[in-house]
Amino acid sequence: MSEGTTHFGYQTVAADDKEKLVASVFHSVAAKYDLMNDLMSFGIHRLWKRFAIDCSGIRPGHKVLDLAGGTGDLTARFSRITGPQGEVVLADINDSMLKVGRNKLRNLGLVDNIRYVQANAEALPFPDNHFDLITIGFGLRNVTDKQQALDSMFRVLKPGGRLLVLEFSKPTSELMSKLYDLYSFRILPKMGALVAQDSESYQYLAESIRMHPDQETLKGMMEQSGFEEVNYYNLTQGIVALHRGYKF
Ligand SMILES: C[S@@+](CC[C@H](N)C(=O)[O-])C[C@H]1O[C@@H](n2cnc3c(N)ncnc32)[C@H](O)[C@@H]1O
């Protein structure tokens, strides 16, 4: 890829344009995001998120950043665990997603320890060494400069803190890979058209997953940003991977 360009799904676009294109996808899907998530994953995204929480080491009183937090599934769980002494920041670049998230969490009665911040993962507006835990769930593949975003996360994490990256990844078996391709490119855009009247955003979803760094590449990128003891767990045969790394 030439300098100044990047991927938007399978298209090569000017790096400066990707943010706007991604923004239009999430403005378009925000209202139906939770419904589509449940339909597309047959509810399994809830188990992937639960596994991430189990690996988070989160405790009452912790400061947590749920980056690219969108409609706030992870934030809701973190808010209950960290309690009144803790703080959860739900940060997302997209105001439509943040609004849906804030309404949902308020309706759940979660108000006391959550802050909402509109921010780009590449340039986090938080002090150095601030958070005990950072999660980015299904967000990193949408970010234009992923290495810069990982550097930014490293900066705002406290020494001793951990980063969890939950993201679609590379299936570990040929058979699963073939079935998954069939599902993503034949069924998913049709489902998007039917339920959300938006097949293009779901076509982007399928393509962006294929263009995202695989398990080992992402591990290397986290190490390059300074994270240590980086490892990953393949979930649902590698359809999703949870990467975990520490700042010491
Ligand atoms: C697929 S949603 C994930 C939402 C939520 N974390 C979840 O797991 O359900 C991806 C989110 O990443 C956000 N996002 C995309 N690019 C971003 C960036 N550069 N900085 C922060 N958030 C970003 C989008 O606005 C969107 O809300």
The ligand as an SDF file (V2000), in Angstrom:
LIG
                    3D

 27 29  0  0  0  0  0  0  0  0999 V2000
  -18.2580   -2.5960   16.4250 C   0  0  0  0  0  0  0  0  0  0  0  0
  -18.4230   -1.2420   17.5110 S   0  0  0  0  0  0  0  0  0  0  0  0
  -18.0070   -1.9350   19.0820 C   0  0  0  0  0  0  0  0  0  0  0  0
  -18.7870   -1.3750   20.2250 C   0  0  0  0  0  0  0  0  0  0  0  0
  -18.6010   -2.0930   21.5640 C   0  0  0  0  0  0  0  0  0  0  0  0
  -17.2400   -2.0150   22.0310 N   0  0  0  0  0  0  0  0  0  0  0  0
  -19.0530   -3.5340   21.4940 C   0  0  0  0  0  0  0  0  0  0  0  0
  -18.1930   -4.4010   21.6190 O   0  0  0  0  0  0  0  0  0  0  0  0
  -20.2260   -3.7910   21.2960 O   0  0  0  0  0  0  0  0  0  0  0  0
  -16.9600   -0.3170   17.1050 C   0  0  0  0  0  0  0  0  0  0  0  0
  -16.9090    1.0530   17.7430 C   0  0  0  0  0  0  0  0  0  0  0  0
  -15.6110    1.6140   17.4860 O   0  0  0  0  0  0  0  0  0  0  0  0
  -15.7770    3.0230   17.3700 C   0  0  0  0  0  0  0  0  0  0  0  0
  -14.5900    3.6030   16.7390 N   0  0  0  0  0  0  0  0  0  0  0  0
  -14.2260    3.5050   15.4440 C   0  0  0  0  0  0  0  0  0  0  0  0
  -13.0760    4.1710   15.2230 N   0  0  0  0  0  0  0  0  0  0  0  0
  -12.7080    4.7120   16.4110 C   0  0  0  0  0  0  0  0  0  0  0  0
  -11.6060    5.5080   16.8410 C   0  0  0  0  0  0  0  0  0  0  0  0
  -10.6630    5.8950   15.9830 N   0  0  0  0  0  0  0  0  0  0  0  0
  -11.5370    5.8830   18.1360 N   0  0  0  0  0  0  0  0  0  0  0  0
  -12.5130    5.5050   19.0090 C   0  0  0  0  0  0  0  0  0  0  0  0
  -13.5750    4.7460   18.6690 N   0  0  0  0  0  0  0  0  0  0  0  0
  -13.6730    4.3480   17.3830 C   0  0  0  0  0  0  0  0  0  0  0  0
  -17.0620    3.1360   16.5580 C   0  0  0  0  0  0  0  0  0  0  0  0
  -17.6130    4.4190   16.6150 O   0  0  0  0  0  0  0  0  0  0  0  0
  -17.9250    2.0490   17.1870 C   0  0  0  0  0  0  0  0  0  0  0  0
  -18.7220    2.5470   18.2230 O   0  0  0  0  0  0  0  0  0  0  0  0
  1  2  1  0
  2  3  1  0
  2 10  1  0
  3  4  1  0
  4  5  1  0
  5  6  1  0
  5  7  1  0
  7  8  2  0
  7  9  1  0
 10 11  1  0
 11 12  1  0
 11 26  1  0
 12 13  1  0
 13 14  1  0
 13 24  1  0
 14 15  1  0
 14 23  1  0
 15 16  2  0
 16 17  1  0
 17 18  1  0
 17 23  2  0
 18 19  1  0
 18 20  2  0
 20 21  1  0
 21 22  2  0
 22 23  1  0
 24 25  1  0
 24 26  1  0
 26 27  1  0
M  CHG  2   2   1   9  -1
M  END
$$$$
